[in-house]
Amino acid sequence: MVLGTASQVPTRHRNHNGYLLRWDGEGILFDPGEGTQRQMVRAGVAAHDLNRICVTHFHGDHALGLPGVIQRINLDQVPHEITAHYPKSGQRFYERLHFATPFRATVSLTEAPADGDGVLAVTPSYTLDTRRLSHSIESYGYRITEHDGRRMLPERLAAHGIKGPDIGRIQREGSLGGVSLDEVSELRRGQRFAFVMDTRLCEGVYALAEGCDMLVIESTFLDEDEQLAVEHGHLTAGQAARVARDGGVRHLVLTHFSQRYTDPDEFERQARAAGYEGELTVAHDLLRVPVPKRR
């Protein structure tokens, strides 16, 4: 769910950043900019839907919505654990935003800041890791990788006479009556999602995007303003598309647009001109974008 797509300056049609990923029953909120709480209401997203909050960096358009979101979590007395991820170097900013105004604290958020490339969390269904990006302040991108599984093959099960409860047994034990799990199943590659905001082209961008089913990535500028992008630590539509093309991304979602542009279709034209041939979405506020189905 796209809650906001503006960069530094919101417009009449674009709220500051905010993105909610629903993943196997969890809700992961990325970069809650100013106005995120209201956008959540408009989108039908409740505080109870949140399990993690991931902040790439502490520029206002990516973090000024934190106070409202945190206070709503406490007002609604969310009963489950919510974990906050953010650059460790910005700990003082996180604390200022968390306690920006007085409120009745009923929920204690778990803090798990990023302090370099690596794994932030491992759950039963996915791994969350991060990579350092290249911006004017310390910034991180996030990547979710579903654990690989196995797909049972009905025709091979039938050929070996395996059915009913025995299917579950061979999955648990790895073999049954001399038949191995590999003989009746195949590897099911886990899905992969990456979230990349304010950054120049760098190694971290490519590492996060590699092999993703969905990549949500900033494209603040159009290609003719590439020099501005480099100076301010951002990407152009063409650069983002080439990252997706080279990384084999299945669905590219462009967002975080400068207020200087009035024609969103130009971002798609430039992304296609850069050679990206996969599924492409130019995001707008309150848009729902499904993660591609497993192959």
Secondary structure, 3 states (H helix, E strand, C coil): CEEECECCCCCCCCCCCEEEEEECCEEEEECCCCCHHHHHHHHCCCHHHCCEEECCCCCHHHHCCHHHHHHHHHHCCCCCCCEEECEHHHHHHHHHHHCCCCCCCCCCCEECCECCCEEEEECCCEEEEEEECCCCCCCEEEEEEECCEEEECHHHHHHCCCCCHHHHHHHHHCEECCEEHHHCEEEECCCEEEEECCCCCCHHHHHHHCCCCEEEEECCECHHHHHHHHHHCCCEHHHHHHHHHHHCCCEEEEECECCCCCCCHHHHHHHHHCCCCCEEEECCCCCCCCCCCCC
